[in-house]
Amino acid sequence: MEPIWFFIRRLYEFTGNKILFNVSGMVFVSFLEGLGIVMLVPMLTLSGMSGLQDDEVPLAKWFGFIHEIPAPWVLPAILGLFVLVVTTQSFLKRQVTLQNIKINQSFDLATRTETYRLLLQANWDFFIKRRKSDMISSLTSEIARINGGITLSLQLLATVIYTMIQIGLAFWLSPEVTAFVLASGIVLALFSRKFIRRAKKLGTQSTELARLYLAGITDQMNGIKDIKTHTLEYSRLGWMRAMSSRVLQEQSEFIKLKTTTQFFYQIASAILISGFILLSVQIFHTPWAQLLLIVIIFTRLWPRFTGFQSNVEQIASFYPAYKNVLRLQQECREAAEFAIGDEADHPVRPLEVKTSLECRDVSFRYNRQDERFALQNIDLEIPANRMTAIVGKSGAGKSTLIDLFMGLMLPEVGQVVVDGVPLTNAHLVALRRSISYVPQDPFLFNDTIRENLLMVKPGAEEGELWEALDFAACSEFVRKLPKGLDTFIGDRGVRLSGGERQRLVLARAILRKPSVLVLDEATSALDTENESKIQEAIERLKGKMTIIVIAHRLSTIRNADQVVVIDQGRIVQRGRFGQLAKDKRNLFSHLLGNQSDDESNAEGEERIRDVRG
Ligand SMILES: Nc1ncnc2c1ncn2[C@@H]1O[C@H](COP(=O)(O)OP(=O)(O)OP(=O)(O)O)[C@@H](O)[C@H]1O
């Protein structure tokens, strides 16, 4: 139960004495609730209404003052006192409930932000090795379960304290009967351990199922276009039906378990109370006023046991959520690459690459167990303010290489060096702030064009936005949109064409005025006209920033200052485009040759001939 204790300790650290104060409040409220009912018996007895004598009634001497009250006022006074106790109790209960909600909400907020902060601090390797939907599940439903579990734990604590008080009171009134009730409670608690184990097991199964469901539905929503085009609707519906049936079955199992324990407890309670009355009347000859009081105590004490059992079962079923979130937090801590500091106090300035980015004898594997290296013995200098193109077959290691330059992953062997200084976690934020990266599959947020641009440079002026859009050949299509910059572009920019999305991401990259611009297949979705516009714009950037381009379409990199050819994780050629194209036997020429075969249109042929000179 360590993960549960961990979060309870966190709650105490987070709220301090506030939580103790509230638990005491909960205990006091329950005490008043019990008192309201328990005191009615002796008071009504003393008022002479029940026909019993004072000495037959427990607690009678506490209420001796009733004899001082004039007869016509006795009943109104007793009932008035009862109303006062209930009113105080209800008022306090409301205050405690409101305070509990406040504590819960702020703890929920703290747990969410803490978990998300840790997640954001984790390195890239952490993300590529995990299922994203599992992290989503932890950040959504599992944290909600933890919070539900915390509420239940606090209730449980208050119940335990209150039950102790009641047990003490009951002992004072009748040690035999209380001992009998307690012994029965302990026997039942031992018996019900098996129900708690079962609840924990069901909780683990349903958490795993919830994760599978989320993973499946996320995949399908991401691939909805494929589902439609391959007419996979029927099979996906089958998946949903099967999954939902499993979820429902789990729920029924849990409800079955709960009702079974309730069933046992109710039967046990009927048997116990009957046996107890029989014993009291026939063997102990207990006076009926005392019997009545004890029955009241019993009927109040017993539901505490059942409530306790049901709370413990519920908390046990939440256990996997505690475990998963705690594990996620621990793994994130282990994978932390930097700490998200308070920007206001420690602003991190982007680093300006002045001389070069280098890889010195770098080797890298995604998995240390793999024999194959994704990159091996890479020695490469990328001069500042020049354009370097990286080419190679699919899977050669191009993206891995730029991920290492961006500090997304650290080399297993060797160093990445920026302006002569080895890259460590200490400069990571500054380096990343200096880089704008345009990936193969550009990502846009479900917001307006303006917000998508401002995300990277909050406070940028209108003129700057249009300048960036002009650069990326976007202004024309943005102006034509009904709301211009304020047009919503949908989920991942779905309301734009692939080329428009790509150009917009490029505009966003440029808006930041980076020191290093990394383009990973960034113009692959563009038509020839827009591609050449962007080519020209990139040409104009030459000399102003360091540009690294990964290109499959080799005609786009003919003006690069250096071309690096990678094959199976190694650099096999390096030089200027024309120089590499001249040697007909090497890989670069082979790649060029393939493209001239692929590009069947005359323009493509023309371009290849052109670049080969
Ligand atoms: N997350 C990963 N886990 C394990 N192996 C990976 C991972 N990402 C890439 N690889 C492997 O590393 C090698 C290099 O991949 P990389 O993505 O760098 O190639 P690439 O040249 O960029 O390919 P492409 O042009 O198709 O994008 C490949 O063999 C690939 O299978």
The ligand as an SDF file (V2000), in Angstrom:
LIG
                    3D

 31 33  0  0  0  0  0  0  0  0999 V2000
   12.3830    5.2450  -31.6230 N   0  0  0  0  0  0  0  0  0  0  0  0
   13.1710    4.3540  -32.2090 C   0  0  0  0  0  0  0  0  0  0  0  0
   13.4270    3.1860  -31.5900 N   0  0  0  0  0  0  0  0  0  0  0  0
   14.2290    2.2650  -32.1530 C   0  0  0  0  0  0  0  0  0  0  0  0
   14.8220    2.4250  -33.3520 N   0  0  0  0  0  0  0  0  0  0  0  0
   14.5880    3.5680  -34.0250 C   0  0  0  0  0  0  0  0  0  0  0  0
   13.7570    4.5830  -33.4940 C   0  0  0  0  0  0  0  0  0  0  0  0
   13.7250    5.6000  -34.3740 N   0  0  0  0  0  0  0  0  0  0  0  0
   14.4930    5.2350  -35.4200 C   0  0  0  0  0  0  0  0  0  0  0  0
   15.0130    4.0160  -35.2140 N   0  0  0  0  0  0  0  0  0  0  0  0
   15.9200    3.2740  -36.1050 C   0  0  0  0  0  0  0  0  0  0  0  0
   17.1030    4.0290  -36.2920 O   0  0  0  0  0  0  0  0  0  0  0  0
   17.5160    3.9920  -37.6350 C   0  0  0  0  0  0  0  0  0  0  0  0
   17.6590    5.4250  -38.1800 C   0  0  0  0  0  0  0  0  0  0  0  0
   16.3750    6.0150  -38.1950 O   0  0  0  0  0  0  0  0  0  0  0  0
   16.1420    7.5030  -38.6580 P   0  0  0  0  0  0  0  0  0  0  0  0
   14.7390    7.8660  -38.3550 O   0  0  0  0  0  0  0  0  0  0  0  0
   17.2000    8.3670  -38.1300 O   0  0  0  0  0  0  0  0  0  0  0  0
   16.3340    7.3490  -40.2400 O   0  0  0  0  0  0  0  0  0  0  0  0
   16.1010    8.4260  -41.3710 P   0  0  0  0  0  0  0  0  0  0  0  0
   17.3340    8.4050  -42.2090 O   0  0  0  0  0  0  0  0  0  0  0  0
   15.7130    9.7350  -40.7980 O   0  0  0  0  0  0  0  0  0  0  0  0
   14.8990    7.7720  -42.1370 O   0  0  0  0  0  0  0  0  0  0  0  0
   13.7130    8.4650  -42.9740 P   0  0  0  0  0  0  0  0  0  0  0  0
   14.3290    9.1430  -44.1470 O   0  0  0  0  0  0  0  0  0  0  0  0
   12.8770    7.3090  -43.3870 O   0  0  0  0  0  0  0  0  0  0  0  0
   13.0230    9.3990  -42.0400 O   0  0  0  0  0  0  0  0  0  0  0  0
   16.4930    3.1670  -38.3820 C   0  0  0  0  0  0  0  0  0  0  0  0
   17.0030    1.8680  -38.5380 O   0  0  0  0  0  0  0  0  0  0  0  0
   15.2990    3.1240  -37.4780 C   0  0  0  0  0  0  0  0  0  0  0  0
   14.6170    1.9090  -37.6000 O   0  0  0  0  0  0  0  0  0  0  0  0
  1  2  1  0
  2  3  1  0
  2  7  2  0
  3  4  2  0
  4  5  1  0
  5  6  2  0
  6  7  1  0
  6 10  1  0
  7  8  1  0
  8  9  2  0
  9 10  1  0
 10 11  1  0
 11 12  1  0
 11 30  1  0
 12 13  1  0
 13 14  1  0
 13 28  1  0
 14 15  1  0
 15 16  1  0
 16 17  2  0
 16 18  1  0
 16 19  1  0
 19 20  1  0
 20 21  2  0
 20 22  1  0
 20 23  1  0
 23 24  1  0
 24 25  2  0
 24 26  1  0
 24 27  1  0
 28 29  1  0
 28 30  1  0
 30 31  1  0
M  END
$$$$
